[in-house]
């Protein structure tokens, strides 16, 4: 059976002023797959996922999501595509003035226009149970630890039932034990919800746990890709530098 491609990037170029950040990046994400993108700071990892979501417009190249060219989409088409994509920002992007319950109900009411209180409650509890935070439903974000905020951010992403999740440094700022917990949670979400994900990280233990495939960005384009084990055994000095 042919594997469905959900994201296809070819020849992606993006610069800011005179600085070329992406210089011809290509990437394929298949349905149900986790692709981890690693690279040095400033190599264009976060820029790439912002281009995928249509938050930034590329200068050259093609980005197809669900077979449709992102740069050709109008506002309505972009909106519809974004409803199918979850974007987990580094800081979890929670509303600090809202409780966990209110943070979860907000996108259901605003984006999906759900008014039924019982449905909102059941969907909220389902995602909180999935990330192990059901006891925190009435807490404020300020009362959550860093790891709990990451879990909460993931719960709010999952509540819209996205087909693709874009993770921007999901373990940054966390201690080693919590980082492993969040990495295993990313893997659990893939298995439980059959999501397809692009995971930007500099955390190699996270990459090892979550990746079906790892892509190495160097100077704005893909230098190598393969399984974690294949790249770990690479003789390329640049690739080896990530595994030391």
Secondary structure by P-SEA (a helix, b strand, c coil): cbbbbcbbbcbbbbbccccccccbbbbcccccbbbbbbbcccccaaaaaaaaaccccccbbbbbccccccccccaaaaaaaaaabbbbcccccccccccaaaaaacccccccccccaaaaaaaaaaaaaaaccccccccccccccaaaaaaaaaaaaacccccbbbbccccccccaaaaaaaaaaaaaaaaacbbbbbbbbccaaaaaacccbbbbbccccccccccaaaaaaccccccccccc
